Structures are given as structure tokens and as C-alpha cells.
Amino acid sequence: MHIDWSSTQMYNTLMSIATGIGLLQMVRFGWLLRRGRQVSLEGWAIGFAVSGFILTLLGGVMTLTWPLSKVGFPFDDIIFGEPSLAFGVMLLAGAVILWRMSNKISKNEQLSKDFKKDSKVILEQTVEMARPLSYFASAMGLALISIAIAGVYFQLFAAPPEEPISGQFADYPMLEASFISGLYALTGIGAILLPFSLANRESFAVKIMSTVWTITGVAFTLFGALNYFTHIGLIVNTMK
């Protein structure tokens, strides 16, 4: 198998890590607010913005240019590009919300005093500002479920034999299809539950959402890190 890598790009490694970190950031930030812990709104805004910028940039380029179609995987441009773009924009929106909230608190002496005592005082405002965004997140959750079903039905995501580690399972396409589709499905379930979690922060939906996003956040991060080795190996093995 030979691939002309000068004609295309493959950067879903960084996209996977940014996705995983973004999910873990949301779980951690929500956990801190629900327990009244003191948080740095500017710090969290920057954290969300970093992941959001990476996903918006790379997801947008992949969505608009379809680079993976040049190596025989055009469906991956939809599967990886569009959800990354959507998630990136939502993370950037979250960063803007937190940054504006920080400015509002710093200009209001009473709010600043209350915030230093208990971060729960801003939880209600944060929830109300994020609620409209949660509806789009829920719709994208349905899209992720659809992608997961397509992944299993069409047995997608199988790595070529030339790719180290993952390529060892090239003869068992359902194995990797089930793994990646499972990550998409779990992430989608969490996204679908987001509006319900904001409506009732003591509901079981919050626990489910936090659990599935923690699992998928760790998995996407580790899988993306592993792919730096496997994708470099794929390039080396197919450039000859």
C-alpha cells in the first residue's frame, strides 16, 4: 500500500486529544461548581478556549476540505471533522461565557465577595447562560449516536495492516468499529442528557453524563496519544 502524503493531511491525533481533554474539563468544572469550590473563571475560560480553538480550526478545515478522501476514507471527514467543529465552537462559546462572567464579577463588589466565599453563587447564572447551548449539544448527541450505528453497520474505523498496533486487527474490522462506535455512542448519550442535567442538577442524568464523559474523555485522550505512534508508523510504512 502506497499513499502520497504530500497530497493530504491527517491530524485527527490532535483532534482526539483535544476532544478528550474538552470532555474532562467540562466534567471537572461542573463538579467544582456543584460542590461550591473556588474556581478561576479566567483559567477555565482559557482552558476551554485552547481545546475549542484546536477543534474549531482542525474540525473546520477537515469539514470543508475533506483531506482524508484523498487516502480513501472520505466518510472519516464527516465522522471526525463535523463533530469536532461543533464541539470546538461550543467550547469556545463556553469560554466566552466564563470570561464575561469573570468580568461581571470583578466589576461588582458584592458579587466578588460572594464568589470568594462560595462559587455556587454563580452556578445559576452559568446554567442559564449555557442552557440555550445545551439544545444544540443534545442535537449533536443524536448525530453521534447515528455515527456510532453507521460505524458498526458498515464496519468502519478499521486500521490498515500497515498501521502499527491497530493494524494487527485489520482482519477483525468489527473490533475497532465497536470500540470507536462505543466512544461515540457514550459521548452522544452524555450530550443528549445535558439539557436535562442543567434543568435538574440533582437528577440521575447528571451522574450518567459525568460518568460517560469521564470514560470517553480518558479514552479519547489516551487513544489520541497512542495514535501519534501508530499514525507515524503508518506514514513510514506507506511512503515507500
Secondary structure, 3 states (H helix, E strand, C coil): CCCCHHHCCCCHHHHHHHHHHHHHHHHHHHHHHHCCCCCCHHHHHHHHHHHHHHHHHHHHHHHHHCHHHHHCCHHHHHHHHHHHHHHHHHHHHHHHHHHHHHHHHHHCHHHHHHHHHCHHHHHHHHHHHHHHHHHHHHHHHHHHHHHHHHHHHCCCCCCCCCCCCHHHHCCCHHHHHHHHHHHHHHHHHHHHHHHHHHHCCCCHHHHHHHHHHHHHHHHHHHHHHHHHHHHHHHHHHHCC
